[in-house]
């Protein structure tokens, strides 16, 4: 998926691309939790990474929202 960069600012284009990548990482981590035979340590590691990813998503989403408000 490409973002129509000639219609929106370069900053917003970059922010949306970064947001997409972080969303994909969160989905990947959630899928890892669905795997069978994970050890307790593996589960803890994935949950830690997922917590960090969700925190980053929350912060990044606020920045994207601010930039969207500037565009509109």
C-alpha positions in Angstrom: 0.0 0.0 0.0 1.4 3.4 -0.9 0.3 6.6 0.6 -0.7 9.3 -1.9 2.2 11.5 -0.9 1.5 14.3 -3.4 -1.8 15.0 -1.6 -0.5 15.1 1.9 2.6 16.5 3.6 5.9 14.6 3.7 5.7 14.6 7.5 2.3 13.0 7.5 3.4 10.5 4.9 6.4 9.5 7.0 4.3 9.3 10.2 1.7 7.1 8.5 4.4 4.8 7.2 5.9 4.5 10.7 2.5 3.9 12.2 1.8 1.1 9.7 5.1 -0.6 10.6 4.4 -0.4 14.3 0.8 -1.8 13.7 2.3 -4.7 11.8 4.8 -5.4 14.6 2.0 -5.5 17.2 0.0 -8.0 15.0 3.1 -10.1 14.6 3.6 -10.2 18.4 -0.1 -11.1 18.9 0.3 -14.0 16.4 3.4 -15.2 18.3 1.2 -15.6 21.4 -1.0 -17.9 19.5 1.8 -20.4 18.9 1.7 -23.6 20.8 4.4 -24.8 23.2 5.7 -21.4 24.1 7.7 -21.4 27.4 6.8 -19.1 30.2 10.0 -17.1 29.4 9.0 -16.8 25.7 5.5 -15.6 26.7 7.0 -13.0 29.1 9.3 -11.8 26.3 6.6 -11.4 23.8 4.3 -9.7 26.3 7.1 -7.3 27.1 7.7 -6.5 23.5 3.9 -6.1 22.9 3.7 -3.7 25.8 6.5 -1.6 24.3 4.9 -1.7 20.9 1.5 -0.7 22.3 3.1 2.2 24.2 4.8 3.3 21.0 1.5 3.0 19.1 -0.3 5.2 21.6 2.3 7.9 21.5 2.7 7.7 17.7 -1.1 7.8 17.2 -1.3 11.1 19.1 1.4 12.6 16.9 -0.3 11.4 13.7 -3.6 12.8 15.0 -2.0 16.2 15.6 -0.6 16.2 12.1 -3.9 15.1 10.6 -5.5 18.1 12.3 -3.0 20.4 10.7 -3.8 18.9 7.3 -7.6 19.4 7.6 
